[in-house]
Amino acid sequence: MDGRLWTEVRAALPWVAALDHERELRLRDLASRFLHDKTITPVAGLALDPSQRATLAALCCLPLLEFGEQGLHGWSQLIVYPEAFRVERSHVDAAGVLHEGNDELIGEAWEAGPVILSWADVMADCADPHAGFCVAAHEIAHKLDALDGVLDGTPPLPREWQREWARDFQSAYDALVADLEAGCDSPIDPYAAEAPEEFFAVATEYHFSDPHTLLDAMPQVAAHLVRLYGPAPFAAR
């Protein structure tokens, strides 16, 4: 990626300006690999210029600064809608009844397929980067989670770390679910209680956008994410 384009990316992404020089260079290399290896497909009338494509690439690579380019394996396409998009859902409940409906999403990561993002929501995250939301990081967390073939809230890790991770994340997840069921307020987005894999993805958003809230609420989870992702760009108060 040439210097002019990277300057534009740096101006668009508050996270980049918060990185030290070495990690910024690593992100630039990863984003260049992303642009080379992935197809970025705007849909529904959206057009993306080279600077916007590079911005998306860098944002998607932010969670890979320590994990490396192997985090890009297993998928080939980023689909970008202009704003939130609707998907049709169906499931059969325990009684065998089929339920169908539409969900409005701002991002999605297919286990063996593309990542899908809403451009409007990516831009909203960039405009308010400390708000606790980062849809691109959320969906890339799902892709890391899926690398071991099981979407369960645990990315591929060395065996001992995996045991510690599973113990600490399960404990924090169970506590969050119990608090919400008891009617307690949570400093963490309640969507994290949907499933262990969503808990990991939401915690990832907080690591990159509001690390102090995550550290105060779930210090063991925060410590694991610092180990996985490196220091949070906004960790300095």
Backbone as CSV, one residue per row, in Angstrom:
resi,resn,N_x,N_y,N_z,CA_x,CA_y,CA_z,C_x,C_y,C_z
1,MET,0.850,-1.183,0.000,0.000,0.000,0.000,0.894,1.245,0.000
2,ASP,0.659,2.158,-0.929,1.547,3.316,-1.031,1.302,4.306,0.107
3,GLY,2.269,5.210,0.280,2.235,6.130,1.405,1.040,7.055,1.400
4,ARG,0.631,7.528,0.231,-0.518,8.435,0.151,-1.781,7.747,0.624
5,LEU,-1.974,6.522,0.168,-3.177,5.788,0.554,-3.169,5.505,2.054
6,TRP,-2.013,5.141,2.595,-1.955,4.850,4.023,-2.209,6.103,4.860
7,THR,-1.760,7.245,4.371,-2.040,8.502,5.069,-3.542,8.734,5.166
8,GLU,-4.272,8.415,4.110,-5.723,8.561,4.124,-6.368,7.570,5.092
9,VAL,-5.842,6.352,5.119,-6.352,5.360,6.068,-6.105,5.827,7.498
10,ARG,-4.929,6.325,7.740,-4.561,6.782,9.078,-5.484,7.914,9.545
11,ALA,-5.852,8.780,8.611,-6.752,9.882,8.952,-8.172,9.392,9.219
12,ALA,-8.566,8.300,8.568,-9.934,7.790,8.694,-10.141,6.940,9.945
13,LEU,-9.080,6.295,10.436,-9.210,5.328,11.525,-8.507,5.823,12.784
14,PRO,-9.242,6.237,13.797,-8.616,6.716,15.036,-7.727,5.673,15.701
15,TRP,-8.022,4.392,15.508,-7.225,3.329,16.116,-5.787,3.341,15.598
16,VAL,-5.610,3.669,14.337,-4.275,3.618,13.739,-3.363,4.665,14.363
17,ALA,-3.877,5.857,14.543,-3.073,6.926,15.134,-2.658,6.596,16.560
18,ALA,-3.403,5.694,17.218,-3.099,5.319,18.601,-2.074,4.197,18.704
19,LEU,-1.689,3.594,17.578,-0.718,2.496,17.584,0.707,3.029,17.644
20,ASP,1.613,2.247,18.246,3.023,2.612,18.147,3.508,2.324,16.729
21,HIS,4.703,2.823,16.415,5.179,2.770,15.035,5.290,1.331,14.522
22,GLU,5.812,0.441,15.340,6.000,-0.949,14.900,4.665,-1.615,14.587
23,ARG,3.685,-1.411,15.435,2.385,-2.050,15.209,1.656,-1.397,14.033
24,GLU,1.858,-0.119,13.838,1.258,0.530,12.677,1.825,-0.044,11.380
25,LEU,3.128,-0.275,11.328,3.733,-0.881,10.138,3.196,-2.291,9.918
26,ARG,3.009,-3.025,11.012,2.466,-4.383,10.907,1.047,-4.343,10.362
27,LEU,0.261,-3.378,10.823,-1.114,-3.249,10.325,-1.112,-2.878,8.849
28,ARG,-0.237,-2.004,8.451,-0.150,-1.618,7.036,0.170,-2.823,6.166
29,ASP,1.090,-3.685,6.621,1.430,-4.890,5.858,0.244,-5.847,5.779
30,LEU,-0.454,-6.020,6.900,-1.616,-6.909,6.911,-2.726,-6.379,6.008
31,ALA,-2.958,-5.073,6.044,-3.996,-4.483,5.194,-3.642,-4.627,3.727
32,SER,-2.369,-4.506,3.399,-1.936,-4.712,2.015,-2.196,-6.140,1.577
33,ARG,-1.924,-7.102,2.469,-2.203,-8.509,2.156,-3.701,-8.726,1.978
34,PHE,-4.500,-8.109,2.832,-5.956,-8.212,2.733,-6.416,-7.737,1.354
35,LEU,-5.941,-6.578,0.928,-6.355,-6.029,-0.369,-5.912,-6.926,-1.519
36,HIS,-4.804,-7.600,-1.352,-4.309,-8.496,-2.402,-5.106,-9.796,-2.449
37,ASP,-5.466,-10.316,-1.270,-6.048,-11.666,-1.192,-7.571,-11.696,-1.183
38,LYS,-8.198,-10.630,-0.713,-9.649,-10.639,-0.549,-10.332,-9.829,-1.654
39,THR,-11.542,-10.241,-1.973,-12.410,-9.472,-2.862,-13.342,-8.624,-2.003
40,ILE,-13.317,-7.316,-2.206,-14.234,-6.422,-1.504,-15.354,-6.058,-2.469
41,THR,-16.578,-6.459,-2.123,-17.715,-6.323,-3.027,-18.771,-5.395,-2.445
42,PRO,-18.856,-4.161,-2.902,-19.957,-3.293,-2.486,-21.232,-3.694,-3.219
43,VAL,-22.359,-3.640,-2.532,-23.632,-4.062,-3.123,-24.698,-3.008,-2.845
44,ALA,-25.880,-3.213,-3.430,-27.053,-2.352,-3.208,-26.764,-0.897,-3.538
45,GLY,-25.998,-0.683,-4.616,-25.732,0.666,-5.085,-24.549,1.358,-4.441
46,LEU,-23.882,0.718,-3.483,-22.733,1.328,-2.824,-21.512,1.301,-3.743
47,ALA,-20.757,2.373,-3.765,-19.479,2.436,-4.472,-18.389,2.771,-3.457
48,LEU,-17.250,2.107,-3.555,-16.131,2.322,-2.642,-14.898,2.711,-3.433
49,ASP,-14.270,3.814,-3.058,-13.049,4.220,-3.744,-11.845,3.506,-3.105
50,PRO,-10.660,3.626,-3.687,-9.495,2.913,-3.144,-9.205,3.242,-1.689
51,SER,-9.400,4.481,-1.291,-9.155,4.858,0.102,-10.140,4.166,1.042
52,GLN,-11.396,4.081,0.653,-12.397,3.418,1.487,-12.151,1.912,1.562
53,ARG,-11.718,1.316,0.477,-11.383,-0.105,0.483,-10.198,-0.371,1.404
54,ALA,-9.192,0.492,1.334,-8.024,0.333,2.195,-8.390,0.529,3.667
55,THR,-9.315,1.451,3.922,-9.785,1.676,5.285,-10.472,0.432,5.831
56,LEU,-11.322,-0.189,5.037,-11.979,-1.432,5.448,-10.958,-2.530,5.708
57,ALA,-9.966,-2.642,4.827,-8.941,-3.671,4.992,-8.191,-3.484,6.304
58,ALA,-7.800,-2.251,6.600,-7.054,-1.990,7.827,-7.905,-2.265,9.066
59,LEU,-9.163,-1.874,9.021,-10.042,-2.085,10.168,-10.264,-3.576,10.413
60,CYS,-10.425,-4.342,9.349,-10.597,-5.785,9.495,-9.326,-6.469,10.000
61,CYS,-8.180,-5.874,9.734,-6.912,-6.476,10.155,-6.489,-6.048,11.552
62,LEU,-7.145,-5.070,12.128,-6.779,-4.598,13.453,-6.727,-5.728,14.489
63,PRO,-7.687,-6.677,14.490,-7.606,-7.773,15.461,-6.520,-8.809,15.144
64,LEU,-5.808,-8.642,14.055,-4.813,-9.637,13.641,-3.380,-9.185,13.901
65,LEU,-3.209,-8.080,14.612,-1.866,-7.530,14.809,-0.930,-8.525,15.490
66,GLU,-1.427,-9.308,16.423,-0.604,-10.320,17.087,-0.823,-11.696,16.481
67,PHE,-2.047,-11.983,16.087,-2.389,-13.308,15.549,-1.720,-13.542,14.202
68,GLY,-1.626,-12.488,13.391,-0.941,-12.592,12.111,-1.867,-12.935,10.963
69,GLU,-1.282,-13.069,9.780,-2.068,-13.234,8.565,-2.807,-14.558,8.493
70,GLN,-2.443,-15.523,9.349,-3.219,-16.772,9.361,-4.658,-16.518,9.791
71,GLY,-4.905,-15.385,10.429,-6.266,-15.025,10.780,-7.129,-14.683,9.587
72,LEU,-6.514,-14.537,8.420,-7.260,-14.260,7.189,-7.631,-15.535,6.440
73,HIS,-7.200,-16.668,6.923,-7.445,-17.919,6.219,-8.921,-18.326,6.292
74,GLY,-9.361,-19.063,5.282,-10.675,-19.694,5.327,-11.813,-18.897,4.726
75,TRP,-11.524,-17.705,4.209,-12.591,-16.923,3.563,-11.940,-15.982,2.560
76,SER,-12.744,-15.516,1.610,-12.144,-14.769,0.494,-12.851,-13.475,0.144
77,GLN,-14.000,-13.187,0.756,-14.788,-12.037,0.302,-15.332,-11.209,1.461
78,LEU,-15.243,-9.899,1.305,-15.901,-8.940,2.190,-17.010,-8.268,1.386
79,ILE,-18.251,-8.447,1.814,-19.417,-7.837,1.164,-19.826,-6.627,1.995
80,VAL,-20.047,-5.496,1.335,-20.340,-4.258,2.054,-21.651,-3.664,1.552
81,TYR,-22.618,-3.558,2.458,-23.889,-2.894,2.170,-23.785,-1.416,2.546
82,PRO,-24.587,-0.574,1.942,-24.544,0.845,2.314,-24.996,1.095,3.748
83,GLU,-25.904,0.263,4.252,-26.408,0.417,5.623,-26.882,-0.944,6.108
84,ALA,-27.582,-0.979,7.235,-28.068,-2.239,7.779,-28.863,-2.997,6.724
85,PHE,-28.767,-4.313,6.767,-29.369,-5.152,5.737,-30.243,-6.225,6.372
86,ARG,-31.202,-6.703,5.605,-32.131,-7.703,6.111,-31.759,-9.098,5.595
87,VAL,-31.885,-10.074,6.471,-31.658,-11.465,6.085,-32.852,-12.291,6.549
88,GLU,-33.175,-13.298,5.784,-34.264,-14.201,6.148,-33.725,-15.306,7.043
89,ARG,-34.446,-15.579,8.114,-34.056,-16.618,9.065,-35.172,-17.647,9.176
90,SER,-34.806,-18.878,9.418,-35.793,-19.908,9.727,-35.173,-20.912,10.694
91,HIS,-35.990,-21.417,11.609,-35.508,-22.465,12.501,-36.693,-23.299,12.955
92,VAL,-36.413,-24.515,13.359,-37.425,-25.424,13.863,-37.252,-25.521,15.370
93,ASP,-38.312,-25.221,16.125,-38.194,-25.250,17.582,-38.290,-26.668,18.118
94,ALA,-38.220,-26.800,19.433,-38.205,-28.125,20.059,-39.476,-28.917,19.781
95,ALA,-40.579,-28.219,19.473,-41.844,-28.899,19.181,-41.964,-29.265,17.705
96,GLY,-40.928,-28.934,16.917,-40.958,-29.255,15.502,-41.663,-28.222,14.639
97,VAL,-41.916,-27.044,15.219,-42.608,-25.989,14.476,-41.586,-25.116,13.761
98,LEU,-41.826,-24.856,12.484,-40.938,-24.021,11.692,-41.268,-22.549,11.928
99,HIS,-40.258,-21.753,12.247,-40.421,-20.312,12.434,-39.600,-19.588,11.371
100,GLU,-40.208,-18.599,10.724,-39.523,-17.831,9.693,-39.685,-16.344,9.978
101,GLY,-38.667,-15.571,9.608,-38.740,-14.131,9.821,-37.522,-13.434,9.243
102,ASN,-37.498,-12.118,9.387,-36.392,-11.305,8.895,-35.661,-10.664,10.056
103,ASP,-34.355,-10.602,9.953,-33.529,-9.884,10.914,-32.831,-8.741,10.197
104,GLU,-32.688,-7.621,10.872,-31.903,-6.512,10.336,-30.538,-6.539,11.013
105,LEU,-29.490,-6.628,10.215,-28.135,-6.796,10.723,-27.239,-5.658,10.265
106,ILE,-26.185,-5.399,11.051,-25.154,-4.455,10.627,-23.855,-5.177,10.269
107,GLY,-23.811,-6.470,10.543,-22.649,-7.271,10.193,-22.960,-8.741,10.351
108,GLU,-22.220,-9.548,9.638,-22.409,-10.995,9.712,-21.128,-11.661,9.232
109,ALA,-20.796,-12.789,9.820,-19.655,-13.578,9.370,-20.119,-15.011,9.199
110,TRP,-20.141,-15.476,7.973,-20.523,-16.851,7.714,-19.359,-17.748,8.089
111,GLU,-19.675,-18.860,8.738,-18.617,-19.737,9.236,-17.693,-20.210,8.122
112,ALA,-18.230,-20.483,6.958,-17.405,-20.932,5.826,-17.663,-20.049,4.612
113,GLY,-17.839,-18.746,4.849,-18.158,-17.848,3.753,-17.660,-16.446,4.026
114,PRO,-18.328,-15.459,3.456,-17.824,-14.082,3.528,-18.084,-13.405,4.874
115,VAL,-17.414,-12.288,5.051,-17.770,-11.316,6.081,-18.644,-10.266,5.403
116,ILE,-19.684,-9.820,6.097,-20.614,-8.822,5.557,-20.692,-7.666,6.551
117,LEU,-20.554,-6.439,6.045,-20.575,-5.257,6.900,-21.498,-4.186,6.335
118,SER,-22.037,-3.379,7.222,-22.761,-2.167,6.847,-21.776,-1.006,6.845
119,TRP,-21.625,-0.352,5.688,-20.702,0.775,5.587,-21.109,1.913,6.527
120,ALA,-22.398,2.187,6.634,-22.861,3.259,7.517,-22.450,2.997,8.960
121,ASP,-22.507,1.742,9.377,-22.156,1.423,10.761,-20.648,1.406,10.966
122,VAL,-19.894,1.012,9.959,-18.436,1.141,10.036,-18.064,2.608,10.228
123,MET,-18.692,3.482,9.451,-18.409,4.906,9.574,-18.853,5.464,10.926
124,ALA,-19.963,4.968,11.457,-20.415,5.404,12.781,-19.409,5.002,13.849
125,ASP,-18.834,3.809,13.727,-17.806,3.369,14.668,-16.583,4.279,14.597
126,CYS,-16.200,4.665,13.392,-15.043,5.551,13.227,-15.313,6.942,13.790
127,ALA,-16.548,7.391,13.678,-16.905,8.721,14.169,-16.955,8.776,15.693
128,ASP,-17.237,7.637,16.336,-17.331,7.588,17.800,-16.592,6.340,18.281
129,PRO,-15.270,6.332,18.184,-14.506,5.097,18.376,-14.405,4.628,19.821
130,HIS,-14.879,5.413,20.782,-14.811,5.029,22.192,-16.165,4.552,22.729
131,ALA,-17.128,4.330,21.855,-18.503,4.063,22.299,-18.768,2.612,22.674
132,GLY,-17.786,1.731,22.499,-18.005,0.327,22.832,-18.432,-0.527,21.656
133,PHE,-18.407,0.039,20.451,-18.846,-0.704,19.272,-17.767,-0.672,18.188
134,CYS,-17.606,-1.787,17.530,-16.717,-1.875,16.360,-17.132,-3.110,15.574
135,VAL,-18.062,-2.903,14.646,-18.675,-4.043,13.968,-17.649,-4.861,13.197
136,ALA,-16.643,-4.230,12.611,-15.632,-4.984,11.869,-14.860,-5.912,12.808
137,ALA,-14.443,-5.405,13.963,-13.727,-6.245,14.922,-14.607,-7.396,15.403
138,HIS,-15.893,-7.131,15.593,-16.849,-8.163,16.017,-16.871,-9.319,15.019
139,GLU,-16.992,-8.986,13.739,-17.111,-10.045,12.731,-15.783,-10.769,12.512
140,ILE,-14.667,-10.065,12.611,-13.374,-10.741,12.478,-13.132,-11.655,13.677
141,ALA,-13.617,-11.280,14.855,-13.529,-12.187,16.002,-14.239,-13.506,15.701
142,HIS,-15.395,-13.431,15.043,-16.087,-14.667,14.662,-15.233,-15.497,13.706
143,LYS,-14.534,-14.836,12.799,-13.677,-15.577,11.866,-12.507,-16.240,12.589
144,LEU,-11.941,-15.565,13.579,-10.882,-16.183,14.379,-11.439,-17.371,15.166
145,ASP,-12.614,-17.188,15.719,-13.284,-18.244,16.481,-13.483,-19.490,15.624
146,ALA,-13.823,-19.286,14.359,-14.161,-20.399,13.474,-12.942,-21.134,12.916
147,LEU,-11.746,-20.613,13.148,-10.557,-21.214,12.536,-10.307,-22.647,12.998
148,ASP,-10.748,-22.992,14.210,-10.552,-24.365,14.691,-11.726,-25.266,14.336
149,GLY,-12.659,-24.747,13.539,-13.775,-25.562,13.066,-14.988,-25.556,13.972
150,VAL,-14.906,-24.867,15.103,-16.032,-24.826,16.044,-16.253,-23.381,16.462
151,LEU,-17.450,-22.877,16.244,-17.795,-21.514,16.645,-18.336,-21.564,18.067
152,ASP,-17.428,-21.371,19.044,-17.795,-21.571,20.445,-17.253,-20.502,21.383
153,GLY,-16.707,-19.434,20.816,-16.167,-18.388,21.661,-14.717,-18.570,22.043
154,THR,-14.049,-19.582,21.475,-12.635,-19.828,21.761,-11.872,-19.957,20.458
155,PRO,-10.978,-19.022,20.144,-10.152,-19.156,18.935,-9.097,-20.225,19.138
156,PRO,-8.406,-20.646,18.093,-7.339,-21.643,18.254,-6.192,-21.080,19.086
157,LEU,-5.888,-21.750,20.179,-4.874,-21.301,21.126,-4.029,-22.493,21.574
158,PRO,-2.830,-22.251,22.107,-2.082,-23.344,22.740,-2.921,-24.006,23.831
159,ARG,-2.690,-25.292,24.055,-3.590,-26.085,24.895,-3.800,-25.502,26.290
160,GLU,-2.721,-25.115,26.977,-2.869,-24.610,28.337,-3.635,-23.296,28.353
161,TRP,-3.307,-22.421,27.420,-4.030,-21.143,27.340,-5.496,-21.386,27.003
162,GLN,-5.764,-22.345,26.145,-7.148,-22.645,25.772,-7.956,-23.057,26.996
163,ARG,-7.358,-23.843,27.889,-8.063,-24.255,29.105,-8.354,-23.052,30.001
164,GLU,-7.354,-22.180,30.152,-7.546,-20.989,30.979,-8.602,-20.071,30.367
165,TRP,-8.519,-19.898,29.063,-9.486,-19.062,28.343,-10.906,-19.594,28.551
166,ALA,-11.106,-20.890,28.300,-12.439,-21.480,28.420,-12.984,-21.307,29.829
167,ARG,-12.137,-21.506,30.827,-12.575,-21.346,32.224,-12.999,-19.909,32.511
168,ASP,-12.159,-18.950,32.138,-12.422,-17.550,32.489,-13.561,-16.949,31.672
169,PHE,-13.625,-17.284,30.393,-14.710,-16.757,29.570,-16.047,-17.361,29.983
170,GLN,-16.068,-18.668,30.282,-17.330,-19.288,30.698,-17.823,-18.689,32.007
171,SER,-16.895,-18.454,32.933,-17.276,-17.872,34.217,-17.862,-16.473,34.036
172,ALA,-17.204,-15.659,33.202,-17.698,-14.297,32.967,-19.018,-14.309,32.213
173,TYR,-19.142,-15.205,31.257,-20.382,-15.321,30.485,-21.542,-15.735,31.396
174,ASP,-21.314,-16.738,32.234,-22.369,-17.198,33.148,-22.784,-16.090,34.111
175,ALA,-21.809,-15.319,34.579,-22.124,-14.226,35.503,-22.944,-13.147,34.806
176,LEU,-22.596,-12.848,33.549,-23.366,-11.852,32.800,-24.795,-12.319,32.589
177,VAL,-24.967,-13.558,32.191,-26.314,-14.096,31.974,-27.118,-14.046,33.275
178,ALA,-26.502,-14.444,34.381,-27.205,-14.441,35.667,-27.606,-13.026,36.069
179,ASP,-26.717,-12.060,35.867,-27.036,-10.676,36.216,-28.213,-10.154,35.386
180,LEU,-28.193,-10.443,34.099,-29.262,-9.953,33.234,-30.590,-10.622,33.578
181,GLU,-30.552,-11.924,33.874,-31.774,-12.627,34.239,-32.338,-12.109,35.561
182,ALA,-31.452,-11.582,36.407,-31.887,-11.030,37.693,-32.346,-9.583,37.575
183,GLY,-32.287,-9.043,36.360,-32.724,-7.673,36.140,-31.678,-6.628,36.430
184,CYS,-30.426,-7.041,36.582,-29.352,-6.092,36.867,-28.875,-5.427,35.585
185,ASP,-28.447,-4.204,35.715,-27.834,-3.518,34.582,-26.425,-4.056,34.365
186,SER,-25.985,-4.012,33.121,-24.638,-4.465,32.791,-23.895,-3.360,32.060
187,PRO,-22.622,-3.138,32.399,-21.832,-2.160,31.642,-21.480,-2.657,30.248
188,ILE,-21.652,-3.946,30.032,-21.358,-4.572,28.745,-22.661,-4.768,27.970
189,ASP,-22.617,-4.558,26.663,-23.790,-4.730,25.810,-24.459,-6.081,26.088
190,PRO,-25.735,-6.099,26.463,-26.420,-7.365,26.768,-26.405,-8.375,25.635
191,TYR,-26.155,-7.928,24.405,-26.086,-8.891,23.298,-24.999,-9.932,23.543
192,ALA,-24.026,-9.605,24.380,-22.968,-10.561,24.700,-23.508,-11.829,25.354
193,ALA,-24.690,-11.756,25.939,-25.273,-12.909,26.620,-26.017,-13.843,25.671
194,GLU,-26.062,-13.517,24.381,-26.789,-14.351,23.420,-26.195,-15.754,23.304
195,ALA,-24.877,-15.866,23.337,-24.190,-17.139,23.161,-22.712,-16.912,23.457
196,PRO,-21.941,-17.953,23.796,-20.515,-17.767,24.080,-19.751,-17.124,22.928
197,GLU,-20.113,-17.458,21.687,-19.398,-16.858,20.563,-19.703,-15.361,20.436
198,GLU,-20.920,-14.951,20.796,-21.238,-13.524,20.772,-20.579,-12.797,21.942
199,PHE,-20.435,-13.490,23.045,-19.735,-12.910,24.181,-18.295,-12.562,23.804
200,PHE,-17.605,-13.480,23.146,-16.236,-13.234,22.686,-16.195,-12.069,21.704
201,ALA,-17.126,-12.036,20.763,-17.114,-10.990,19.743,-17.431,-9.621,20.340
202,VAL,-18.381,-9.559,21.264,-18.705,-8.282,21.912,-17.544,-7.825,22.786
203,ALA,-16.936,-8.748,23.523,-15.770,-8.386,24.335,-14.653,-7.838,23.449
204,THR,-14.512,-8.390,22.261,-13.526,-7.882,21.304,-13.818,-6.433,20.943
205,GLU,-15.081,-6.111,20.720,-15.436,-4.724,20.427,-15.001,-3.793,21.560
206,TYR,-15.227,-4.218,22.795,-14.838,-3.384,23.925,-13.323,-3.266,24.041
207,HIS,-12.594,-4.320,23.733,-11.129,-4.239,23.765,-10.639,-3.115,22.868
208,PHE,-11.248,-2.984,21.694,-10.783,-1.983,20.745,-11.434,-0.619,20.922
209,SER,-12.613,-0.564,21.528,-13.310,0.719,21.572,-13.533,1.280,22.976
210,ASP,-13.570,0.422,23.981,-13.786,0.898,25.354,-13.102,-0.064,26.324
211,PRO,-11.776,-0.159,26.257,-11.071,-1.181,27.042,-11.181,-0.987,28.544
212,HIS,-11.369,0.235,29.006,-11.436,0.463,30.443,-12.722,-0.094,31.045
213,THR,-13.832,0.014,30.312,-15.072,-0.595,30.781,-14.927,-2.108,30.867
214,LEU,-14.310,-2.715,29.848,-14.113,-4.164,29.872,-13.209,-4.571,31.030
215,LEU,-12.127,-3.834,31.242,-11.207,-4.158,32.324,-11.879,-4.060,33.680
216,ASP,-12.677,-3.023,33.872,-13.370,-2.857,35.156,-14.407,-3.949,35.378
217,ALA,-15.115,-4.329,34.319,-16.216,-5.288,34.453,-15.743,-6.729,34.464
218,MET,-14.737,-7.035,33.643,-14.306,-8.422,33.441,-12.785,-8.465,33.290
219,PRO,-12.041,-8.275,34.365,-10.588,-8.153,34.246,-9.897,-9.386,33.661
220,GLN,-10.387,-10.574,33.952,-9.735,-11.769,33.411,-9.962,-11.879,31.904
221,VAL,-11.171,-11.561,31.452,-11.455,-11.544,30.017,-10.584,-10.502,29.327
222,ALA,-10.495,-9.318,29.928,-9.678,-8.253,29.351,-8.222,-8.693,29.215
223,ALA,-7.709,-9.399,30.215,-6.314,-9.846,30.165,-6.089,-10.843,29.037
224,HIS,-7.035,-11.749,28.835,-6.907,-12.699,27.719,-6.897,-11.962,26.374
225,LEU,-7.728,-10.949,26.235,-7.805,-10.239,24.958,-6.556,-9.404,24.711
226,VAL,-5.952,-8.869,25.758,-4.669,-8.188,25.580,-3.618,-9.181,25.087
227,ARG,-3.648,-10.377,25.604,-2.712,-11.420,25.155,-2.978,-11.824,23.711
228,LEU,-4.249,-11.891,23.312,-4.606,-12.299,21.959,-4.361,-11.183,20.945
229,TYR,-4.781,-9.980,21.292,-4.779,-8.871,20.323,-3.622,-7.883,20.520
230,GLY,-2.912,-7.997,21.642,-1.940,-6.976,21.979,-2.623,-5.855,22.741
231,PRO,-1.846,-4.872,23.193,-2.434,-3.772,23.968,-3.551,-3.075,23.203
232,ALA,-4.622,-2.733,23.907,-5.713,-2.005,23.276,-5.198,-0.630,22.821
233,PRO,-5.494,-0.223,21.595,-5.002,1.080,21.117,-5.388,2.242,22.030
234,PHE,-6.544,2.166,22.667,-7.007,3.263,23.519,-6.788,2.957,25.009
235,ALA,-5.820,2.096,25.321,-5.626,1.697,26.713,-5.139,2.848,27.574
236,ALA,-4.353,3.757,27.019,-3.854,4.886,27.803,-4.994,5.843,28.105
237,ARG,-5.147,6.189,29.336,-6.240,7.107,29.731,-5.893,8.537,29.344
